[in-house]
């Protein structure tokens, strides 16, 4: 027999060895696959957990957004109540601006200034002390006068507008400190409605648009802000800042 030809036992031994090697490789591959499957399961569980937490987070965000909306609505409602209360408490009051404060000034002195204004602008019935509910300074050069009736307030403002209009038509100085025989250099004196904080803010914004020529006029009538975008347009009453921006844009 040729020694180079393997015997049956050798061939069988080779096959057994090859099979053993294959089994080892298959076992190794199987173990790797089992490990990968376990890792995939862990990853899947992690993803499911994260997905659940994500849904919880979305639900929480939705709840917080709703709470935020509710709080905003409450704030708006409170602002409206404050605005209504301010307007009610100020509906019979006016501001007199650009009047310097003098030393040892008292309410009697302030009432006397109001009475002088009434006489100068032509109030038919003299302003008496009992026509004034309260009078005080809000700043060093501003006096607030709260009349006992809205009618009295409107009468003073109307007469002042008429007085200034006549002076303007005759090219004369408008109401000023010398008309009231007040000491010091001549200063213009301004009368206006005592506006609520919100309305004052709206008027400021509207007048800024007038200065930039995006509106032609902005004024107050009976505590309400009116604006005009063009000379030919109808005056529009506005209650919110967003309404002004909408008209301008």
C-alpha positions in Angstrom: 0.0 0.0 0.0 1.1 3.5 -0.9 2.1 5.3 2.4 1.0 8.7 0.8 -2.6 7.7 0.7 -4.4 8.2 4.0 -6.1 5.3 5.6 -9.8 5.2 6.4 -9.1 5.7 10.0 -7.0 8.8 9.2 -9.8 10.2 7.0 -12.3 9.5 9.7 -10.1 11.3 12.2 -9.7 14.3 9.9 -13.5 14.5 9.5 -14.0 14.3 13.2 -11.5 17.0 13.8 -13.1 19.2 11.1 -16.5 18.6 12.6 -15.2 19.5 16.0 -13.8 22.7 14.6 -17.0 23.5 12.9 -19.0 22.8 16.0 -16.8 25.1 17.9 -17.2 27.8 15.3 -21.0 27.3 15.2 -21.1 27.4 19.0 -19.1 30.6 19.0 -21.3 32.2 16.3 -24.4 31.0 18.3 -23.1 32.5 21.5 -22.3 35.8 19.6 -25.8 35.8 18.2 -27.3 35.1 21.6 -25.3 38.0 23.0 -26.4 40.3 20.2 -30.0 39.2 20.7 -29.7 39.9 24.4 -28.2 43.3 23.7 -30.9 44.1 21.2 -33.5 43.1 23.8 -31.8 45.5 26.3 -31.7 48.2 23.6 -35.4 47.6 22.8 -36.3 47.8 26.5 -34.3 51.0 26.8 -36.0 52.5 23.8 -39.4 51.5 25.1 -38.6 53.0 28.4 -37.3 56.2 26.8 -40.4 56.3 24.6 -42.6 56.0 27.6 -40.7 58.7 29.4 -40.9 60.8 26.2 -44.7 60.4 26.1 -44.8 61.3 29.8 -42.7 64.4 29.1 -45.0 65.4 26.2 -48.0 65.0 28.5 -46.3 67.1 31.1 -45.4 69.8 28.6 -49.0 69.8 27.4 -50.2 70.3 31.0 -47.7 73.1 31.6 -48.6 74.8 28.4 -52.3 74.7 29.4 -51.4 76.0 32.8 -49.4 78.8 31.2 -52.3 79.7 29.0 -54.7 79.7 32.0 -52.3 81.9 34.0 -52.0 84.3 31.0 -55.8 84.5 30.7 -56.1 85.2 34.5 -53.5 87.9 34.2 -55.4 89.5 31.3 -58.6 89.3 33.3 -56.9 90.9 36.3 -55.4 93.6 34.1 -58.9 94.3 32.7 -60.3 94.6 36.2 -57.5 96.9 37.3 -58.0 99.0 34.1 -61.8 99.2 34.8 -61.2 100.2 38.4 -58.6 102.8 37.4 -60.9 104.3 34.8 -63.8 104.4 37.3 -61.7 106.1 40.0 -60.3 108.6 37.5 -63.3 109.4 35.4 -63.9 112.7 37.1 -60.2 113.7 37.4 -57.8 115.8 35.3 -54.1 116.4 35.2 -52.5 119.9 35.2 -49.0 119.6 34.0 -45.9 121.8 34.0 -46.6 123.6 37.2 -43.5 123.7 39.5 -43.9 123.0 43.1 -43.4 125.8 45.6 -42.1 125.6 49.1 -44.6 125.1 51.8 -47.3 124.5 49.2 -50.6 123.0 50.5 -53.9 121.8 49.1 -55.4 125.3 49.5 -52.7 126.7 47.2 -53.5 124.0 44.7 -57.2 124.7 44.8 -56.5 128.4 44.2 -54.5 127.5 41.1 -57.5 125.4 39.8 -59.9 128.3 40.5 -57.6 130.7 38.6 -57.6 128.3 35.7 -61.4 128.2 35.7 -61.6 132.0 35.7 -59.0 132.4 32.9 -60.6 129.8 30.5 -64.1 131.2 31.1 -65.9 128.6 33.3 -69.4 130.1 33.7 -69.8 129.0 37.3 -66.7 129.6 39.5 -65.0 126.5 40.8 -65.7 126.2 44.5 -63.8 124.2 47.1 -66.7 121.8 47.4 -66.5 121.1 43.6 -63.2 119.3 44.2 -63.2 115.9 45.9 -59.4 115.7 46.1 -56.3 117.4 44.8 -52.7 116.3 45.0 -49.4 116.2 43.1 -48.2 113.0 41.4 -44.8 114.4 40.4 -43.1 117.7 41.1 -44.7 119.5 38.2 -48.1 117.6 37.8 -51.3 118.3 39.8 -54.2 115.9 39.8 -57.7 117.4 40.4 -60.6 115.0 41.2 -63.8 116.9 40.7 -67.0 115.8 42.4 -68.7 115.2 39.1 -67.7 114.0 35.6 -69.7 117.0 34.2 -67.5 119.4 36.0 -64.3 117.7 34.7 -65.7 117.7 31.1 -66.7 121.4 31.4 -63.1 122.4 32.4 -61.5 120.4 29.6 -63.9 121.7 27.0 -63.4 125.3 28.1 -59.6 124.9 28.1 -59.7 123.5 24.5 -61.9 126.3 23.4 -59.6 128.9 25.1 -56.5 127.4 23.5 -58.2 127.2 20.1 -59.1 130.9 20.2 -55.6 131.8 21.3 -54.1 129.7 18.5 -56.4 131.3 15.9 -55.3 134.7 17.0 -51.7 133.6 17.1 -51.4 134.3 20.8 -49.7 132.1 23.4 -51.8 129.2 24.7 -52.6 128.9 28.5 -49.5 129.6 30.5 -48.3 130.5 33.9 -48.6 134.3 33.6 -52.3 133.8 32.9 -52.5 132.3 36.4 -50.2 135.0 37.9 -47.7 132.5 39.0 -44.1 133.5 39.8 -41.2 132.5 37.7 -40.5 132.4 34.0 -43.4 131.9 31.6 -44.3 128.3 31.2 -47.1 126.6 29.1 -49.7 124.9 31.2 -51.4 121.7 30.0 -54.7 120.2 31.0 -55.6 116.6 30.2 -57.7 113.7 31.4 -56.1 111.7 34.2 -55.6 108.5 32.3 -55.3 105.0 33.6 -51.8 103.4 33.4 -52.8 101.2 30.4 -54.4 104.0 28.4 -51.4 106.3 29.1 -49.2 103.5 27.7 -51.4 103.1 24.6 -51.4 106.9 24.0 -47.6 107.0 24.2 -47.3 104.2 21.6 -49.8 105.8 19.3 -48.1 109.2 19.5 -44.8 107.5 18.6 -46.4 106.2 15.4 -47.7 109.7 14.8 -44.2 111.1 15.1 -42.9 108.5 12.6 -45.8 109.5 10.3 -47.4 106.0 10.4 -50.5 107.5 11.9 -51.9 111.0 11.3 -53.5 111.5 14.7 -54.0 110.0 18.2 -56.1 111.5 20.9 -58.1 110.8 24.0 -61.9 111.3 24.2 -63.8 110.5 27.4 -60.9 108.3 28.6 -60.8 106.3 25.3 -57.9 106.3 22.8 -58.8 107.1 19.2 -56.4 106.9 16.2 -56.5 107.7 12.5 -54.2 106.2 10.0 -55.0 108.6 7.2 -56.7 112.0 7.0 -59.7 110.6 5.2 -60.1 107.5 7.4 -62.6 107.1 10.2 -61.2 107.4 13.8 -60.8 104.0 15.4 -61.1 103.3 19.1 -58.3 100.9 20.4 -58.1 99.1 23.6 -55.0 96.9 23.2 -51.5 97.6 22.0 -51.8 94.8 19.4 -54.7 96.7 17.8 -52.5 99.7 17.2 -49.7 97.6 15.6 -52.3 95.9 13.4 -53.7 99.1 12.1 -50.2 100.5 11.4 -49.0 97.4 9.7 
